[in-house]
Amino acid sequence: MISMASNKRQITTIISALFLLSCAKTVFAQSSTTDFGQLSCLLEPSKSSDLSSEVPGIIRDLKVQRGDTVKKGQVLMALNSEVEQATLETARARLDFAERKLQRNEALYKDKLISDHEQDELLTEKRLAQLQVDEALIRLQQREVRSPFSGVITDVLKEPGEYIDDSHFIQLVSLKTLHAQVIFRAAFYGQIKKNMPVTLFTQRTEQVFSGRIKSMDPVIDAASDTFGITVEIENDNQQLVAGSRCHIEVSGLTP
């Protein structure tokens, strides 16, 4: 009886051990899949710019507000520019006078009634007048802030009538293309290549999105034994929302 009971206990112990070993293998397999199968990420705008004014002044017109969609080159803000506008008109009047003066003396020069030196002075006067117009136009254009790329306004910190200096007052982001930063273990460095396709999932939708590896760190971080990549996802239809948590999957990786 004692021998039979002892055998039963041994068999039970062996079965329990095999069960625990099977569970451990399952857990390890799941952990390994999480490590290199689907990796956590965060969707971010592909471009983000904090805009400021080239010159200080009083805001005359603020043409955008938070949430507005803007095109590249669109005027976002204009400063008071009465002085600059008057300077430009004065410079244009001088240029017009110099052109008329040169034209009136053209026949005299052909008839040798004025010297080469006098003709050179007339040409130089016209050239200097043109440069003054160009300078005045640049100074007037500096009184406006234009969008450097097409995107969405995410923040506006000033109102018309307020003074502005070189500090930023508008934040602009591009959502047409989104980026996601992902960290890999150094063991996968040779397997990850630029332009490799990736599959992206988000918590906001069950839809699957395709992307590519845009860039990767040229070196491995020795402290963490990891390296980073940037995934690029086209977002023309605005189906993806920047700031959403995501997961990416890269097929063909081996631990």
TIMAR-421486 format. One record per residue (C-alpha): x, y, z. Coordinates in Angstrom, 3 decimals, always signed. Example, Ala and Ser with C-alpha at 12.3 -4.5 7.8 and 13.67 -1.06 7.14 Angstrom:
# residues 2
x->+12.300	y->-4.500	z->+7.800 $
x->+13.670	y->-1.060	z->+7.140 $
# end
This chain:
# residues 255
x->+0.000	y->+0.000	z->+0.000 $
x->+2.803	y->+2.373	z->+0.898 $
x->+4.558	y->+1.594	z->-2.387 $
x->+1.407	y->+2.268	z->-4.426 $
x->+0.808	y->+5.594	z->-2.663 $
x->+4.424	y->+6.590	z->-3.257 $
x->+4.146	y->+5.778	z->-6.959 $
x->+0.959	y->+7.843	z->-7.256 $
x->+2.683	y->+10.828	z->-5.655 $
x->+5.640	y->+10.491	z->-8.048 $
x->+3.327	y->+10.312	z->-11.071 $
x->+1.393	y->+13.353	z->-9.835 $
x->+4.638	y->+15.258	z->-9.332 $
x->+5.862	y->+14.422	z->-12.850 $
x->+2.542	y->+15.461	z->-14.423 $
x->+2.584	y->+18.765	z->-12.516 $
x->+6.138	y->+19.439	z->-13.579 $
x->+5.318	y->+18.781	z->-17.227 $
x->+2.280	y->+21.080	z->-16.995 $
x->+4.326	y->+23.912	z->-15.480 $
x->+7.026	y->+23.466	z->-18.136 $
x->+4.386	y->+23.685	z->-20.870 $
x->+2.966	y->+26.885	z->-19.339 $
x->+6.433	y->+28.379	z->-19.065 $
x->+7.114	y->+27.689	z->-22.744 $
x->+3.786	y->+29.276	z->-23.687 $
x->+4.515	y->+32.392	z->-21.619 $
x->+8.006	y->+32.645	z->-23.100 $
x->+6.638	y->+32.325	z->-26.617 $
x->+4.077	y->+35.074	z->-25.974 $
x->+6.731	y->+37.310	z->-24.472 $
x->+9.031	y->+36.739	z->-27.432 $
x->+6.242	y->+37.577	z->-29.874 $
x->+5.542	y->+40.820	z->-28.022 $
x->+9.233	y->+41.718	z->-28.078 $
x->+9.726	y->+41.515	z->-31.817 $
x->+6.293	y->+40.890	z->-33.349 $
x->+4.158	y->+43.876	z->-32.340 $
x->+5.884	y->+46.881	z->-30.834 $
x->+4.241	y->+49.834	z->-29.111 $
x->+4.447	y->+53.287	z->-30.673 $
x->+2.822	y->+56.718	z->-30.702 $
x->+1.634	y->+58.490	z->-33.844 $
x->+3.139	y->+61.954	z->-34.303 $
x->+2.900	y->+64.654	z->-36.993 $
x->+5.587	y->+64.315	z->-39.635 $
x->+6.276	y->+68.072	z->-39.385 $
x->+5.818	y->+70.488	z->-36.511 $
x->+6.837	y->+74.149	z->-36.529 $
x->+6.594	y->+76.905	z->-33.916 $
x->+6.220	y->+80.076	z->-35.979 $
x->+7.403	y->+83.541	z->-35.027 $
x->+7.754	y->+86.929	z->-36.725 $
x->+10.967	y->+88.061	z->-38.418 $
x->+10.456	y->+91.554	z->-37.032 $
x->+8.702	y->+92.922	z->-33.925 $
x->+5.503	y->+94.919	z->-34.146 $
x->+1.783	y->+95.199	z->-33.410 $
x->-0.486	y->+92.534	z->-34.883 $
x->-2.905	y->+94.134	z->-37.350 $
x->-4.632	y->+91.014	z->-38.616 $
x->-4.583	y->+87.422	z->-37.371 $
x->-6.063	y->+85.314	z->-40.151 $
x->-6.177	y->+81.853	z->-38.512 $
x->-7.364	y->+80.172	z->-35.364 $
x->-6.824	y->+76.819	z->-33.728 $
x->-7.970	y->+73.919	z->-35.910 $
x->-7.757	y->+75.775	z->-39.241 $
x->-6.291	y->+74.000	z->-42.272 $
x->-3.795	y->+76.135	z->-44.196 $
x->-1.869	y->+75.894	z->-47.462 $
x->+1.829	y->+76.470	z->-48.012 $
x->+2.521	y->+80.185	z->-48.523 $
x->-0.799	y->+81.313	z->-47.010 $
x->-0.648	y->+84.506	z->-44.935 $
x->-1.286	y->+83.676	z->-41.267 $
x->-0.613	y->+87.038	z->-39.627 $
x->+0.117	y->+90.633	z->-40.654 $
x->+1.718	y->+93.415	z->-38.604 $
x->+0.995	y->+97.121	z->-38.880 $
x->+2.908	y->+98.182	z->-41.998 $
x->+1.907	y->+101.759	z->-42.901 $
x->+5.501	y->+103.028	z->-42.668 $
x->+6.889	y->+100.157	z->-44.763 $
x->+4.159	y->+100.624	z->-47.378 $
x->+4.945	y->+104.345	z->-47.646 $
x->+8.664	y->+103.584	z->-47.961 $
x->+7.936	y->+101.191	z->-50.816 $
x->+5.818	y->+103.771	z->-52.658 $
x->+8.580	y->+106.366	z->-52.268 $
x->+11.182	y->+103.960	z->-53.645 $
x->+8.954	y->+103.115	z->-56.612 $
x->+8.510	y->+106.818	z->-57.381 $
x->+12.304	y->+107.291	z->-57.402 $
x->+12.689	y->+104.315	z->-59.730 $
x->+10.038	y->+105.664	z->-62.084 $
x->+11.791	y->+109.051	z->-62.176 $
x->+15.185	y->+107.424	z->-62.846 $
x->+13.733	y->+105.368	z->-65.717 $
x->+12.119	y->+108.447	z->-67.314 $
x->+15.323	y->+110.458	z->-66.934 $
x->+17.369	y->+107.705	z->-68.561 $
x->+14.883	y->+107.432	z->-71.421 $
x->+14.918	y->+111.188	z->-72.071 $
x->+18.704	y->+111.229	z->-72.282 $
x->+19.006	y->+108.115	z->-74.448 $
x->+18.750	y->+110.101	z->-77.700 $
x->+21.261	y->+112.665	z->-76.419 $
x->+23.747	y->+109.901	z->-75.652 $
x->+23.357	y->+108.399	z->-79.134 $
x->+24.050	y->+111.824	z->-80.628 $
x->+27.142	y->+112.184	z->-78.405 $
x->+25.600	y->+115.171	z->-76.639 $
x->+26.271	y->+113.673	z->-73.185 $
x->+29.437	y->+111.898	z->-72.097 $
x->+29.905	y->+108.246	z->-71.148 $
x->+30.365	y->+109.361	z->-67.557 $
x->+26.976	y->+111.105	z->-67.526 $
x->+25.333	y->+108.048	z->-69.099 $
x->+26.946	y->+105.835	z->-66.477 $
x->+25.574	y->+108.081	z->-63.725 $
x->+22.058	y->+107.730	z->-65.167 $
x->+22.323	y->+103.924	z->-65.330 $
x->+23.704	y->+103.783	z->-61.795 $
x->+20.909	y->+106.023	z->-60.522 $
x->+18.331	y->+103.680	z->-62.027 $
x->+20.099	y->+100.602	z->-60.570 $
x->+20.228	y->+102.111	z->-57.078 $
x->+16.549	y->+103.046	z->-57.307 $
x->+15.693	y->+99.452	z->-58.234 $
x->+17.675	y->+98.144	z->-55.252 $
x->+15.794	y->+100.536	z->-52.940 $
x->+12.490	y->+99.152	z->-54.262 $
x->+13.676	y->+95.587	z->-53.677 $
x->+14.763	y->+96.419	z->-50.117 $
x->+11.491	y->+98.181	z->-49.294 $
x->+9.511	y->+95.240	z->-50.671 $
x->+11.467	y->+92.779	z->-48.518 $
x->+10.880	y->+94.891	z->-45.413 $
x->+7.162	y->+94.992	z->-46.189 $
x->+7.027	y->+91.218	z->-46.704 $
x->+8.715	y->+90.732	z->-43.337 $
x->+5.600	y->+92.228	z->-41.748 $
x->+3.701	y->+89.065	z->-42.676 $
x->+4.026	y->+85.476	z->-41.459 $
x->+3.290	y->+82.822	z->-44.062 $
x->+2.794	y->+79.089	z->-43.677 $
x->+6.029	y->+77.199	z->-44.512 $
x->+4.045	y->+74.070	z->-45.439 $
x->+0.463	y->+72.843	z->-45.722 $
x->-0.966	y->+71.681	z->-42.409 $
x->-3.208	y->+72.364	z->-39.436 $
x->-2.968	y->+75.128	z->-36.830 $
x->-2.787	y->+73.540	z->-33.365 $
x->-2.126	y->+76.611	z->-31.218 $
x->-2.418	y->+80.425	z->-31.429 $
x->-0.964	y->+82.449	z->-28.560 $
x->-1.618	y->+86.063	z->-29.669 $
x->-4.550	y->+88.310	z->-30.594 $
x->-4.840	y->+91.340	z->-32.918 $
x->-3.511	y->+94.503	z->-31.263 $
x->-0.917	y->+92.662	z->-29.208 $
x->+2.816	y->+93.300	z->-29.492 $
x->+4.930	y->+90.468	z->-30.848 $
x->+8.669	y->+89.909	z->-30.910 $
x->+10.706	y->+86.879	z->-32.006 $
x->+8.933	y->+84.452	z->-29.641 $
x->+6.709	y->+81.823	z->-31.273 $
x->+2.956	y->+82.451	z->-31.322 $
x->+1.558	y->+79.882	z->-33.796 $
x->+2.094	y->+76.132	z->-33.885 $
x->+1.652	y->+74.383	z->-37.225 $
x->+1.733	y->+70.608	z->-37.858 $
x->+1.484	y->+68.450	z->-40.957 $
x->-0.930	y->+65.515	z->-40.693 $
x->-0.767	y->+64.366	z->-44.310 $
x->+1.992	y->+61.987	z->-43.254 $
x->+2.467	y->+60.640	z->-39.725 $
x->+5.553	y->+59.270	z->-38.008 $
x->+5.985	y->+56.700	z->-35.256 $
x->+9.194	y->+56.177	z->-33.282 $
x->+9.912	y->+52.549	z->-32.375 $
x->+12.702	y->+51.008	z->-30.283 $
x->+14.227	y->+47.618	z->-31.157 $
x->+16.681	y->+45.391	z->-29.336 $
x->+20.187	y->+45.504	z->-30.777 $
x->+19.856	y->+41.831	z->-31.828 $
x->+17.606	y->+42.926	z->-34.706 $
x->+19.928	y->+45.601	z->-36.090 $
x->+21.012	y->+43.636	z->-39.125 $
x->+17.456	y->+42.548	z->-39.948 $
x->+15.874	y->+46.008	z->-40.004 $
x->+16.384	y->+47.885	z->-43.266 $
x->+15.332	y->+51.290	z->-44.551 $
x->+12.107	y->+51.217	z->-46.638 $
x->+11.028	y->+47.859	z->-45.191 $
x->+7.211	y->+47.541	z->-45.117 $
x->+5.441	y->+47.521	z->-41.740 $
x->+1.872	y->+46.948	z->-40.611 $
x->+0.338	y->+49.397	z->-38.157 $
x->-2.611	y->+48.951	z->-35.787 $
x->-4.235	y->+51.591	z->-33.577 $
x->-6.490	y->+51.410	z->-30.532 $
x->-9.031	y->+53.743	z->-32.157 $
x->-9.914	y->+51.491	z->-35.094 $
x->-9.682	y->+47.875	z->-36.194 $
x->-8.441	y->+48.939	z->-39.620 $
x->-4.925	y->+47.884	z->-40.604 $
x->-2.565	y->+50.470	z->-42.125 $
x->+0.577	y->+50.039	z->-44.190 $
x->+3.759	y->+52.034	z->-43.675 $
x->+7.466	y->+51.896	z->-44.259 $
x->+10.652	y->+52.373	z->-42.285 $
x->+11.737	y->+55.904	z->-43.173 $
x->+14.968	y->+56.006	z->-41.195 $
x->+16.901	y->+54.206	z->-38.487 $
x->+19.601	y->+55.069	z->-36.003 $
x->+23.080	y->+54.659	z->-37.515 $
x->+24.460	y->+53.426	z->-34.176 $
x->+23.274	y->+51.255	z->-31.289 $
x->+22.748	y->+52.868	z->-27.898 $
x->+25.307	y->+51.105	z->-25.710 $
x->+23.543	y->+51.894	z->-22.414 $
x->+20.231	y->+50.265	z->-23.366 $
x->+21.508	y->+47.925	z->-26.121 $
x->+18.761	y->+49.233	z->-28.422 $
x->+18.310	y->+51.311	z->-31.564 $
x->+15.425	y->+53.385	z->-32.877 $
x->+13.588	y->+53.597	z->-36.174 $
x->+11.090	y->+56.053	z->-37.657 $
x->+8.023	y->+54.591	z->-39.359 $
x->+6.193	y->+56.710	z->-41.953 $
x->+2.477	y->+56.267	z->-42.672 $
x->+0.540	y->+58.129	z->-45.371 $
x->-2.560	y->+59.834	z->-43.961 $
x->-4.144	y->+61.612	z->-46.923 $
x->-7.696	y->+60.811	z->-45.801 $
x->-7.014	y->+61.816	z->-42.171 $
x->-8.071	y->+58.378	z->-40.937 $
x->-5.263	y->+58.305	z->-38.401 $
x->-5.167	y->+60.735	z->-35.476 $
x->-1.854	y->+62.104	z->-34.237 $
x->-1.331	y->+61.309	z->-30.565 $
x->-2.983	y->+57.890	z->-30.831 $
x->-1.210	y->+54.877	z->-29.399 $
x->-0.323	y->+52.234	z->-31.934 $
x->+1.456	y->+48.957	z->-32.546 $
x->+3.565	y->+48.008	z->-35.527 $
x->+4.365	y->+44.603	z->-36.902 $
x->+7.443	y->+43.803	z->-38.959 $
x->+7.297	y->+40.416	z->-40.634 $
x->+10.293	y->+38.159	z->-41.118 $
x->+12.145	y->+39.002	z->-37.900 $
x->+13.750	y->+36.229	z->-35.890 $
x->+14.848	y->+36.562	z->-32.233 $
# end
